[in-house]
Amino acid sequence: MQRRAVVMGLTAAAAVPAVGFASGARAAQAAQATRAGSGTSAAASAASPSAAAGRSSLVFDPGAYTESTITIKDTDGVAHEVVHRFHKVASYVAKPVDAAYQSLNVSVPVRIDGVPVDATDAPILLANAIGGYMPSSVANNTGIVASGMGGGTSRQALALAAGYVVVEPGARGRTLVDATGTYYGTAPAAIVDLKAAVRYLKSNKGRVPGNVHRIVSSGVSAGGALSSLLGASGDSPLYDPYLKAIGAADASDAIFAVGAWCPITDLEHSDAAYEWCWGDNPLGSGAQVDPAVSRDLKAAYGDYLASLGLRAKGFGRLTARNLDEYLLKTHIEPSATRHLAALSDTDRAAYLSANTFITWSGGRAAFSWADFLTHVGARKKNAPSFDGFDLATPENNLFGAGTTKARHFTLYSLRHENGDSARLDADIPAKLDLMNPMHHLVEDLNRNRSKHWWIRLGTKDSDTSLSVAGNLSARLTTLGDDVDTAYYWDAGHGADQDPGAFIKWIAEVSG
């Protein structure tokens, strides 16, 4: 590690304008680790000597870093030379279960295009790379993750080029299993780890670069769900026993703002939400799902919506009868309008000719919900889509416990397989609350939640229901939070069509 004096100069905002980023964060693919009988992972034991120091101290060393120069291309295709410092933190908790995952990296801009940057008060982008609730490790990274999904520039690299501090945390995930066959990354491990990472940053205020009161989380898919959950559940006492067990710092875990792309959340109601949205759409093979299962789940969604008490301007109380119209008028038709308005006259005419279900009048797109569903086409998942009857979904694994790899987490799927008298395992309801941001926004309203939200979803994303992001947005708007929600027309899972706007949004909301 090199130790160098801090370069003082222009502020990040004065040095370079916000530049944006390309499509989504990349989900880390990490090998399963095994743990020794002591509870410390074999991966952690095999790590560098600094891992031992990480277990005994939660003090960030601002002088321990490597400095390097990278070229980052912004969303306009302009290349920027960014000199930055790269700090490795062996573990953000005092008693790591597996330091190979419970570690983080901090990247700090020093000069951008030759202009000195003082990042002391810069926003901090906390960019998780979690996908499918899988484990995510940054322990072996030697620099910032500069490439995103599709080979474009990652959002964290573009945030760095905008003068922000970037933190890349690892976290445990559902597939981790030790030598005894015990799963140690199932719910709620991932959100507990992300909270511990926030606590580490806040406990090091004045030592870690950046403004710890302006932490903005970002994530895609399961990472988007966890980003939403991190923002919704700030400082909730429900997580205290888990945080204490891993030696998390004694500090706040509330964050300032949330960026969530296609968040896969509200898992206990996701099967019902999926059938409400995509129930009549065929599978990719052309076959239909079991109509009785789809009908049962779709009917259940109405009761759930009623329990949420969601409201939206111009629609009043949202129910199963008007939710489609709310989504259509608030998010989906505006998405089509933006897409078509951006096309040339020739290209727009060609698109409308190929998609006659769209009425284009006065510069606006209009169509019916039924025609829109037909346009989307095949659904991606069978029924049930999340709590599978065969316990084979990623979410079944997420709610595994001990040496049990997968469990049912809804009564519908459990009783379908085990009879009407079957009961969920006693710990499941509490773990569902720990994993669902809606619990902290409806059932137990959290006053310490984030107040700034960036929510994005593709209109052809049938990995989950289009209502999930819509419900989240509607509830946050009703609460008076600053909510920027947009659906990307004809885009699928993980899409990001306005990356530069997100980076500018961070600057705007963080002041």
N, C-alpha and C positions, 0 to 999 in steps of 0.2 A: 504494500500500500504506500502511496505517496502522501506526504503531508505538505500542504501548500497554503499560503496565506489567502484569505478571502479577497477576491478582486471586487472592489467597490466601483460604482459608476452609475450609469443611467438606470432608472427603474425598468422593469420588464416592459411595462406599458409604453414607456418612452422609447425603448430600444427598437421594438419591432411590433407591427400590428398582429392581431390574431390571424392565424393562417388556416386553421381547420385540419381535418384528418380524413383519411379514406375509410373504406368499409371495415366494420366491426373488429372487436378484440378477438384474438386467436385463443381457442381453448387449448390449455396445456395438456399434453399426453404424457402422463407419468407412470412409471412402472410401479406395481404394488410393492409396498415395503413390508418387512417383517419386524416384529418387536421382540426384544428379549424379555425374560421373565420379570425384570425390574420395572417394566412399563416404558422404558426408553427404547425408541425404535432402533433397529439395526442400521437403518439409513443414517440416523442421527449419530450413532456411535462411530460410523465410518466417515463422518464429515470431517472438515478441517478442524484444527485445534481451537479456532475461534468459536466453534459451536459450544464448547464447554464454557467459554466466557459468556456466551449469550444466555446460558442457563443460570448463571450466577449474577448477571447484571442486566438491567433494562435501561441503561444509560447510553444514549446515542453519542458516538464519538464523531464530532463534526470534522475532525482532522484526518480521519481514516477514509481515504478514497483513492480511486484511480481517475486520472483525467484523460479524456480523449476527444477527438474531433470526428463528427459524423456529418454526412450530408443528408438533409431531410427535404424531400420534395413536398411542397404544400398542395392544396387542392386545385390551385391554378396552374400547377406544373412548374412552379418556380422553385429552384433548389436553394436551400439555405445552409450555410456552414455553421454548425452549432458545436461550440466547445462546451463540454459539460463534465461534471464530477459525478462519479458513480460510486455510491456507498452500498456495501453489503451488510445486512443485519442478520447475524446467524440465527437468531430466534427472537420473535417479538413477545415471547412469554418466558417466565422464569422456570416453568416446569413443563417443557414441551412433551407432548405425546410422541411427536415425530417432527423433529426440527427440519427434516428435508422438505416438509410442507409448511411448517409454521415459521417461515422466514420471510423477509421482504427486502426489496432493493429500492434505493432512493436515487433518482437522477436529478441533478440541479444544473440549470444553464448558467454558464459563466460569460460567454460571448456569443452573440448571434450576428452573423455577417460582419464580424469585426467590431461590433459595438458591445462594450461591457454591459453586463446585466447584473443588477442587485436583486436577487430573488428572495430577500429576507421576508417580504410581506406578500409574496406571490401566492395565488391560489394553489392548492395541492390537489392534483388529480389522482385519486385512488383507483387504479385500473385493474380490476380482477380479470382473470383469464379462464374463468370457470365455465365449463360446458357440460351439460348432462348431469350435473351434480357430481362430476368426477373429481378426483384429486388434482390439484394444480400446484406445481412446484416451480420456484424461481431460484432454487439453491445453486444450481449449476450455471446460471446465466452470468455472462461476463460483461454484459452491457444491456441497455434498454432494448426491449422488444420493438424493433423498428418496423417490422412488416406485419400487416394485418391480414384479415381474411381476403382471399382473392389476389394476394400479392401487393396490394396497395399499402400506403403508409399507415401505420397503426395510429390510433387516436392518441396514445401516449407519446409517440414520437412527435406528432404535430402539436400536442400541448407543450412539449419541451421547446419546440421551435417558436412557440408563442410566448415563451418566457415563464412558463409555469413550472413548478416542482412536480415531479411525477413519482408516485410510489406504486410499485408493483408487488402486491402481497401474494404469497402462496396460501393454500388452505387445504385441509383434509377433505377427502371425498368418499363417496359411498362404497367404492370397491376395495378400499384398503383393508387388509386382513393380516393378522399376525400369525406367528408359528403355531399358536394354539387353535387357530381357526376363528378367532374373535374379530368381528368387524369393528374398526375403530374410527371410521370416517362417516358413519351414517348420521342421520339427523339427531341433534342440531349442530354437528361438528363444524360445518362450513361457515354458518353464520356466527357461531361463537368465535371462530378464528378471525373472521373479518372484524368483528367487534374488538377483539384483542389487539389487532393491528392498529385500529383507530386509537385505542387507549394508549398504545405504545407511543404513537405520534404525539398525542396530547400531553402525555406525561413528560415528553421531551421538548416542550415549548421553550423556544429560545436556543435550543441546541440543534434540533432538526430544522433544516431550511424550510422556508415557506410559512404561511399563516395557518396554524392548526385550527383556527376558527373558520376557515374557508376550505374545508375538505369537501370535494365533490367526487362521489362514487360513480363508477361506470361499469357496465357489464352487459352481456348479451345472452339471451335464452335463460338457462338456469342462473347464469351470472347476472342477467338483468333482474330476475326474480330476487336474487340475494342482494343486489344493489337497492331494489325497492324496499326489501325487508330491513336492510341496514338503515335506510332513511326513515322508515316508519316506526322502528322500534328503539330509537335512540334512548339510552339510559333506562330501558325497561328493567325492573328488578327481576323479571322472570329468568333472565340469563345469568344472574349473579352466581349461583352455585357452580355453573359450568365454567365461568370465567375464573372463579376462585380456584377451581380444581387444577387449572393449567397455569396458574401463576400470572394472570394478566395484570397489567399495571393498574394501580388505583387511580383511575381517571375517568372522565366522561367518554362514552362511545357514541355520542350524538354527532351527526355530520350536518354540513350546511346545505348540500344540494345533491340531487340524484339524477343520473343519466341511466335510463333503462331501455334497452332495445329488445323487443319481442319477449317480455318477461313471462316465463313459465311459472306461474304462481297460483295461489288459491287452490292448492292441490286437492283438498277434500271435496271441492265442488267442480273440479275440472272435467270429470267425466260427463256430468250433467250439462255444463257449459258447452262442451264440445258437441254433444248431440243437439242442443238447442241451435247451434250455429250450423253445423255441417251434417246433421243427421240424415238428410235426404240425398246427400251427394254420394256418388259411388266411390268404391275403392279404385286404386289404380288399375286393377285387373278388370274393372267394369262391374264387379259383383257388388251387391248391397250388403251392408252389415245386418246382423240379426234385428229385424224390425221390432220385435218385442222388447229387446234390451234397449234399443235406441228410444223407443216410445216411453219406457219407464223412466229413463234418465232425463229425457227432455221434460217430462211432466214435473220431475223433482226440481228442475231449475226455477220454475215459477215460484215455488215456495221459498227457495233461497233468496231470489231477488226481492221478494216481499219482506224478508227479514232484514235485508240491508237498508231499506228505507232510502234508496238513492233518489235524487231529484236532479233535474236538468232544466235549464232555462228554456222555456217554450214547450216543454214536455210534461212538466210537473213530476209526479212520482213515476219512476221507471218500473215497469212490470214486464212480464213475458209478452204482453200484448203490444207494447209500444217500444220495446228495447230495439227491435230491428229498425224502426223508423228513426229512432234517436241516433243509432250508429250510422245509418244511411245519410241523414241530413247533417249530422255534426262532423263526421269523420270521412265517410267513404265517398260520397259525391264531391265534397271539396277536394279530396285526393285526386279523383279523376279530372276535376276541373283544372287543378294545378298542372297535371301531366299534359292535358290537351292544350292548355294555354301556352305551354312552353314549346310546343311543336311549331314547325313552320306551317303555313297554310296548306301546302301540298301534303306534308306528312300527316297533318290533322285530318284532312279529307280522306286520306287513305286509311287511317285508323278507324275513323267513323264508318267508312264503307265496309270494313271488315268486322265491325262490332255494332251492328244496327240496333242493338238493344239500348244504346245510349242516345238520348235526345240532347242535341247541342243547340242551345238558344240563349242569346244575350250573353255569350261568353261563359255559360255555365253548363255543366253536365247534369243530367237527370236520368234516373232509371229506377226500376223496382227492385226490391230485395230479392225476389225470386229470380229475376233475370241476372242479377249480380252473382248469385250462388251458381247458376248455370255457367256463367262466364268463368268462374274460378275453376270449376271442374272437379277432378278427383280429390277426395280427402286423403290425407296421409296416414291416418291411424284408424284401427279397427275399434269396435265397441266391446267393452269399455276401453278408453284410450289411455288411461293413466293407472288405475287400479285394476290391472288385468286379472281375469279369472285364473289364469295359469301362473300368476306371480312372476311373470317374466319381464315386466317393464322396468325401466330405470327407477321409476318412483317406488315400485315395490321394494327394490333394493335399498332405496334411500331410507325407508322406514324399517329396515332390518335392525336386529339388535342381538348383541352377544354373538353366538355362533350361528344364529338364524340369519340367512342371507337376505330373505325377503319376507314381507308380511303385508296383509291387507290393511288398508287404512280407511276404508269406507265400509259401512254396514251393508250396502247394496252388494258389493262384490263378495264380501265375506259370507253373507247369508246365501248368496247364489250358490256358493260352493259347499257350505257347511250347515245349511239349514236355518230356519227362522229363529231358532233360539241362540244362535251363535252371538258372541259378544266380542267386541274389539279388545285387544290386550289393554290392560289398565293404563299404560303409559302413552298410548297413541293420542288421545285427545289433547294432552298437554303438549306433545311434540308437534301436533298440527298447529297449535297456537304459536309455538316458537318459530314455525316455518312460514307463516302466512301474514303478510303485511296488513291484510284487511282486518285481522284481529285487533291490531293496534290502531286502526283507523275507524273502526265501527264498534266492536264489542267493548274494548278497553281503550278509549281514545287517549292517545299519547300526546301530551302537550310539548314534549321535547323532540318531536319528529322534525324532519327536514321541512322547510317551507318553500323550497324551490325544486321543481320537477320537470324533467325532459323525458318524454315517453314517445317511443317510436315503434311502429309495427307495419309489416307489409300486408296489403289487402289479400294476397294469395298465400298467406302464411297459415297453413292448416296443421301446423305443429300444435296449435292450441286454438281456443275459441277467440274470435275477434272481440268478444264481449269482455274478456279479461282485462285488457288494457283500457277499454272503454269504461268499465266499472271503476277501475282504479282512478282514472282521470275524473270521472263524475264525482266521486266521493271527495277527492282532494280539492276540486273546484268549489264544492259546497262548503268545505271547511275554510275556504278563503285563501288557500295556498296559491302560490304562483305556479301555474301549470301550463306547460307548452307541449301539446300533444298533436301528433300528425301521423297519418297512415300513408304509406308509400304505395302508389298505384301499381298494380300488377307485380309487386315485389314479393319475394318469398322470405323464408326464415333467415334472420340475421342481416337483413338489408340495412343499409345506411346511405341515404341519398342526399343528406345535407350536412356533411361532416364539418365544413367550415363554420356553419351557423352554430353548431354546438360549442365550438371553441370560443366564438364571440359571445355566446350566451353566458358562458362561465365568467367572462370579463364583466359583462353587464350586471349579472346578479350579485357578483362578489364585490362590486364597487371598485 
